[in-house]
């Protein structure tokens, strides 16, 4: 089949737009990444000419300006859910994914545990944190949000996003990815923006879709 997608033009356009959005943001730019962070074989299958490594190349082009958050739902840790087609246990899959990201981008991700209920088997979460801290990862906690996403009064308070760890970000751009469909990437981004606002940083949010930019052929 003839190639109908120009990956070179796509990379130039996507990288430029991320930089422009970052420059217009006074605080941090949090970007939720849908689907796979490093390889996008789905887009490659449906768009002849699309390079599965496009996202990785964009990260490489911006690596001096960005950090990466890897989100994992506490429920997935507690249940050690089976993930991927190979049914790999959650903790093993997470460890492998973190290593691949670091190897391919030279960026060591922050590990964010989301949706934690302190009354529900917290000892498992604590031991999980220790395991990954010993491997050199910075591990952060985000707690369960009652009334999410509708109860704004509670969410935008010390009992909501204000109760989560505020992750210190040194770079301008943060890519937020996760394992499992319910990794709470969006909630993590909103919480960071809320806490940034409380210290005078006017941060913003964007979503990096798997599907290509519609204006390009």
N, C-alpha and C positions, 0 to 999 in steps of 0.2 A: 504494500500500500504506500502511496506517495505521502511524504511528510507534508503536513498542513499547518504545523505549529513551529514558530520561530523561537527556540529557547533562548538564543542570544538576546533577541529583542526583549523577551520576557524578563530575563535577569536584569538587564539594564533598567527597564521600566520599574520593576518591583523594588529594586534596591534604591533607585532614585526617589520613589514615592515614600518609602519608609524613612529615608533621610529627611525628606521635606516635612513629613508629619512630625518627626522628632524635633526638628528645628523650630517648628511652630508651637511646640509644647514647652511651657515654662518649667514644668516638673519632669517626671519620668513618663515614658511612653510604654504602656503595658500592652503586649500583643498576644492575644490568644491564638495558638496555632492549632487548626483543626487537622485531624488525622495524623499521619506519621510525620515526625520532625525531620528525619534524615532522608528517607527514601519514599517516594510517592509512586508506587507501581500502579496504583489505580488510575491516576491521571495519565500515566505513560500508556496504559492500555487503550484509553478512549481518545487520546489526542496523539496521533502519529507525529513524531518529531519532538514530543515533550521528553525532556531528560529527567529521569527519576531522581537525580541528584540535585535538582534545581534549588530546593530549600537549603540543602547543605552548602551549596555554592553561595547563596545569599548570606547565610550565616558567616561563611568564611570572609566574604567581602566586608561584613560589618562587625567582625569579631572583637575589634578594639573598642567598640561602642556599646556592646551588649552583654547581658547576663541571661542565664536560663533558669527558670523555675520548673521543677518536675513535681507534679501533684499526684498524690495517691490517697484515696479514700481510706479512712481508718477501718471501715467495714471490710474492705478487701484484704487488709492486713490481718485482721482478727480471724477471718474465715479462710485466709490464704487461698483465695479464689483461683481457679484454673483459668489461664488466659492464653490467647492466641490459638491458632488451629491445632497446635501441638499440645494444648492443655498444660502449659507450664505453670507451676504454682506462682502466685503473685510475687512473693518476695524474691524468688529466683529470677523471674522475668524482669522485675524492677532493677535488680543488681546488674543483669546483663545489659539492659537498656541504658543505664547510667554510664557503664563502661564504654559502650558504643558511642554515646554522645561525646564523652570526654576524648576518646581516641580520635574521632572524626572532626571535632571542632577545636580541640585543645581548651575547651571551656568546661570547668567542673561545675555541674548544676547545683543549685540549692535544692534540697529535698523538703517539700512541704506536705505534711500530713494533714489532711482536711477532714472536716466532719467528725471530729473527735468528741465522743461522749465520755467524760471523765469517770462516769459511774459504770461504764461497760468495759470490763476486762482491760483496764488501763495498764496493767502489768505487762500485757503483750505489746502494747504500743511503746512502753518505756524500754523494754528489752530490744525492740526493733530499732528505736532511736540510738541506743548504745551501740548496736551492731554496725550501723552505718556511720556513726560518728567516729568509730575506731578505724573506718576505712577512709576517713578524711573529709566526709561530707558535712556541710552545715545543715542541720535539721531544724525545721520550724513547725509550730503547731497552730492549726486553725480549728476552732471548735464548732460543734453542732449549732445551727441557727434555727431557733424556733420561729415559725412564721415566715421563713424564707420562701419566696422573695417579696411577699406583699406587705409584711409588717415593717414599714419604714421606721416607725418610731423606735421600735426595739433594735432593729438592725443598725441604725445610725446612732448608736449609744455605746456605753461601756459594757452593756449586756449583749451586744451584737458584735459588729466588726471591731469595736474597741477592745474586745476581750482577746482577740487573736494576737499572735506575735506580729510585730511590725518589722518586716524584713528589711535590713539596711541595704540599699542598692547604691553601688558606687558608680555604675555606668548609666548612660542616658536611656537605653532601650532594654526592656526585659521581655524575652520570649517565654510564654507560659504554655507548657505542654503537660501531658499526663498519661497515665496508663489506666485503662478501664474507662468505659463510657461515662461513669459517674465520678470523675476525678475532682470535680468542683473547681475547674480552671477559672470559670467566669467569676465565681464567688471570691476566689483568691485575688483576682484582679480588682474587683470592686472594693474589697477590704483594704488592699494596698492604697488605692486612690483615696479612700476615706481617711486612712491614717496619715497619708502624705498631706492631705488638706489640713488636718489638725495641726501640723507643724509648719504650715505656710507654703507647701509645695503643691502647685496646681497641675497635677498629673492627668493623663488622659488614657483612653482605651481604643484599641483597634483590633480587628479580627483578620487573620491571614487565612483566607479560604483556600481549600485544595484546588478548586477550579480556577482556571486562568482568568486573566483580566479580559473582560468582554470586548474592550475596544480593539484588541489585537486580533489579527487574522487567526 
